[in-house]
Amino acid sequence: MTRSPSSPGFWRSPLRGPWFTSVLGVVLLAGITLLFVTGLLSYAAYNPDLSPVNDKTPDKGVLGFYLFAWPTDPHWLYRLDQGVHVTLGITLIPVLLAKLWSVVPKLFALPPARSLAHALERVSLLLLVGGGLFEFVTGVLNIQLDYVFPGSFYPLHFYGAWVFFAAFAAHAVLKTPAALRNLRRPREEEVKEVKEVEEGDLVSPRPDPPTVSRRGALWFTGGGSLLLLATTAGQNFDGPLRRTALLAPHGGADPGSGPNGFQINKTAAYAGIDPAETDDDAWRLVVTGRTGTVRLSRAQLARLPLHSAALPIACVEGWSTGDQWWRGVRLRDLAALVGHDGDPPDVFVESLQRHGAFRRAALRANQVADPRSLLALYVNGEKLSPDHGRPARIIVPAAPGVLNTKWVARLTFGDL
C-alpha cells in the first residue's frame, strides 16, 4: 500500500525523535545566535551610516537601529569577529542539514494547522528552513569568491539574515521548553511512548531496524563539523596552518615569498591598475581639506615623518593575515597638512582601481585620529608590491580589508 509523505508510516527511520532533534536544536540555538551577532557586528564595521559608498545595503530603515561608530581597539577585532562568523557558519552546515532531515516529517504533516500555536510553529518552520538554506548558500558562495547568486550579496544576505533570525527566534521561543524537557528524560521513554507521534510527528509508529544508534548519528554529524572546521579555520593564520584550509579560498601556501609574500584578495591586474599610473615618478597623491589641496609625490611623502604599526588584514570572506609591519604617514598628519589640526575629521578615500567594489571608501574621524592609521608606503621593511597597493595604501586598525584601500589616489578630509 502506497503511503503519502503526510502519513506517519511513510517516514521509517528509527533515528528521528524529539531527543535527537532537541540535541541538534540546542547546538543550533547557540551557534546561530552567535552567527547573527557576529554578522551584525561585521555590518557595523563598514560604518554604513557614514557615507553611501560604504553602505551596500541601502534602505535598511529600522534594521540599522543598532549601528555605531566602529572602534579601532582592539586592532584584531574585525579579524576575530569575521573569522568566527565564517568559520562557525561553515562548521554548522552538517548540524543544520541533520536538523532539517530530522524534522522533514513536520513539513508534510496534516492538517496544516491544528491550533493557533501549531500554525505559528508551521509558518516559523517554513521560514526557518527556507531562510536557513538561503543564508548558508549565499554565505558559502560569497566566501568561495565565485558568487553566482542573482543580485548583490550584501543586501540579500543582510535582509535574509533578519527574516531567518526572526523565524529562528519565534521557533526557539515555541520549542525550547519542550527541547529541554526532551533532553532531560531518558531516551528509552521516547521509544516506548508512541504518543510522541501525536506530539511531534517525529517518532515512526513502524520504524525500520536501526543500522546506527542516535548517539552514533550525532557523532557522525559532529565529525562532519569537525572536518569542516579543520579544513577552514587555517585561513585565519599564517604559515603551515594556512595550508590546512583546503576548503577555503585563501588556504594553501602564501602567494609568494619575502616581505610582500602574504595573502591578498584583489590583484593589481584584476583591479585594472595601469602600471604607468603607479610609477613612483608619475604618481601623485591629492589631499584636500579645509585650507585647499596639496599634491604629493611618493618621494615627498617619504620625507614626511614616518611611523610604523603592526596590523593584520582581515576580509569579510573570513580569511586574515597575521600582523604585518607597516610603515608610512599617519592619516592625521595628512589631515593637518590641509588645515585640520587637532581633532581630524572623517576622510573620503579614492583609489585608482577600475574594477571591483569599494573603489571609494570613507573612514570615521576616530579611525583617522588613531596613531596606527597610516597611508602605508612600506610593509615588512620593503616597498609595497603592486598587488599590495603600491605606491600607497590605507591601513587602519580593526577595519575590514576592503576599507584598507589600495592604490590610493585622493584623500578628501572634511564633512562627507
Secondary structure as UniProt FT lines:
FT   TURN            5..6
FT   HELIX           8..10
FT   TURN            14..15
FT   HELIX           18..44
FT   TURN            45..46
FT   TURN            48..50
FT   HELIX           52..54
FT   HELIX           61..64
FT   TURN            65..66
FT   TURN            75..76
FT   HELIX           77..91
FT   HELIX           93..102
FT   HELIX           104..108
FT   HELIX           116..143
FT   TURN            144..145
FT   HELIX           153..184
FT   HELIX           187..192
FT   TURN            194..195
FT   HELIX           196..200
FT   HELIX           214..230
FT   TURN            231..232
FT   HELIX           233..236
FT   HELIX           239..244
FT   TURN            246..247
FT   TURN            249..250
FT   TURN            259..260
FT   TURN            268..272
FT   TURN            275..278
FT   TURN            280..282
FT   STRAND          285..289
FT   TURN            290..291
FT   STRAND          292..296
FT   HELIX           298..303
FT   STRAND          307..311
FT   TURN            316..317
FT   STRAND          324..330
FT   HELIX           331..337
FT   TURN            338..339
FT   STRAND          347..351
FT   STRAND          360..363
FT   HELIX           365..369
FT   TURN            371..372
FT   STRAND          374..379
FT   TURN            380..381
FT   STRAND          382..383
FT   HELIX           386..388
FT   TURN            389..391
FT   STRAND          393..395
FT   TURN            397..398
FT   HELIX           401..403
FT   STRAND          408..413
//
